[in-house]
């Protein structure tokens, strides 16, 4: 498949996603563990009740 065959909308960068990535990078610089929790909660759907067990898994 050539680049000419790709849908331009598929290549469009979502400004909200770029902003979220920048914010996560800033948070990671301050507190890497909190950044991991935010990633898990926002992108994986981790609920607060399961956060503790996820932290244990990440640390292991």
C-alpha positions in Angstrom: 0.0 0.0 0.0 1.4 3.4 -0.9 1.0 6.5 1.2 -1.3 7.9 -1.5 -3.8 5.1 -0.7 -4.1 6.0 3.0 -7.1 7.9 4.3 -6.0 11.4 5.3 -8.3 11.3 8.3 -6.4 8.2 9.6 -3.2 10.2 9.5 -4.7 13.3 11.4 -3.2 13.8 14.8 -5.8 14.4 17.5 -4.8 17.6 19.4 -6.4 16.3 22.6 -4.2 13.1 22.5 -1.1 15.2 21.9 -2.0 17.4 24.9 -2.7 14.4 27.1 0.7 12.9 26.1 2.4 16.2 27.0 0.6 16.3 30.4 1.6 12.7 31.1 5.2 13.4 30.3 5.2 16.4 32.6 3.6 14.3 35.4 6.1 11.6 34.8 8.9 14.0 35.4 7.4 15.0 38.8 6.0 11.6 39.9 6.5 8.5 37.6 4.2 6.3 39.7 1.3 8.8 39.5 1.8 9.0 35.7 1.5 5.2 35.5 -1.7 5.3 37.5 -3.2 7.9 35.2 -2.2 5.9 32.2 -3.8 2.8 33.6 -7.0 4.6 34.5 -7.4 6.6 31.3 -6.2 4.2 28.7 -6.9 0.8 30.2 -10.0 1.6 32.2 -8.5 0.8 35.6 -11.0 1.7 38.3 -9.8 3.1 41.7 -10.7 -0.1 43.5 -8.2 -2.1 41.4 -5.4 0.6 41.6 -3.7 -1.0 44.6 -3.4 -4.4 43.0 -2.1 -2.8 39.8 0.6 -1.0 41.7 1.7 -4.2 43.3 1.9 -5.8 39.8 3.9 -2.9 38.4 6.4 -2.9 41.2 6.9 -6.7 41.0 
